Amino acid sequence: ELGGNTYGRADGNAKARILIYWGCGLEVRPGQPREIKFEVKDGKVIGDTSKWGTAMQGRYVPDRTVDVDPRYALWPNEKLRKMVPANGSLVGNHKIVGDKVPESLQFELTRTQDFMPQIALTKSGSVEAGLTYKWPAVDRANGYVLSAMGMQDDAMVLWSSSETPDAGMGIMDYLPPSTVDKWIKEKVLLAPSVTSCSIPKGIFASNGGQAAGGMLQMIAFGPESHFVYPPKPTDPKLAAAWNPEWNVRVRNKSTATAMVGIDMGSMQQVNEEQGETPQQPQESKTKKLLKGLLGR
């Protein structure tokens, strides 16, 4: 039974569940949640893990990332993550210089490739009665997706705004516009005209008195631009021998995060008045295990 002494035992063994919900709306839909159970002994998952593995993998997203090596320059990257000022802009001419970088590597970015506006996300309701999130349309957004993860006692709860249960975690990243358009038609992503979405009531509420709530992530998918030099010749004979010196891909998105079920503004105000750092609740071994399995 959930919350009983078989979950997260002190000997390192545990039984755990993953509950998967999907779709916008205050009511839990028929057939939900999708429940995945597994057991851990001596820190290892035992039994058939294919069910939860398949459920978590979700939709196939082409791997279009690059690693920083002599062939590529990436910004922002793991070593350079300096925050961009609120009034920062990419509009203008850009020239990349460095060891073995072609002298010709310069290009111009316009408003289309500039930073997208922040998502002005607002919330109403409660985890018990359901939460409704609203936002004004984001300039240049091609589509949206919301995803939340949290704990309900010793069960990991996953929810997404997708109308399909197989969205998975991979969609929470850059997506090419063609994939965004396709997945809007398949109701995996929200159309750019959508400006609100609700999390069903109770799915992040605690049943056993432990801390509930979770973390919400939202992405507004933006345009993608490509630059190449020299341009590809229109003559097929010349195009066959075409060997570009460089190419640049500019991807845009805007993101937002929020705590589900926790008024972070009030917590921060109280802690500032008391001059204390808020204490973090201890996580059970089951919670740590579930987060490790999900890469969170």
Secondary structure, 3 states (H helix, E strand, C coil): CCCCCCCCCCCCCEEEEEEEEECCCCCCCCCCCEEEEEEEECCEEECCCHHHHHHHHCCCCCCCCCCCECCECCCCCCCCCCCCCCCCCCCEEEECCCCCCCCCCEEEECHHHCCCCCCCCEEEEECCCEEEEECCCCCCCCEEEEEEEEEECCEEEEEECCCCCCCCCCCCCCCCHHHHHHHHHCCCCECCCCCEEEECCCCCCCCCCCCCCEEEEEEEEEEEEEEEECCCCCCHHHHHCCCCCEEEEEEEEEEEEEEECCCHHHHHHHHHHHCCCCCCCCCCHHHHHHHHHCCC
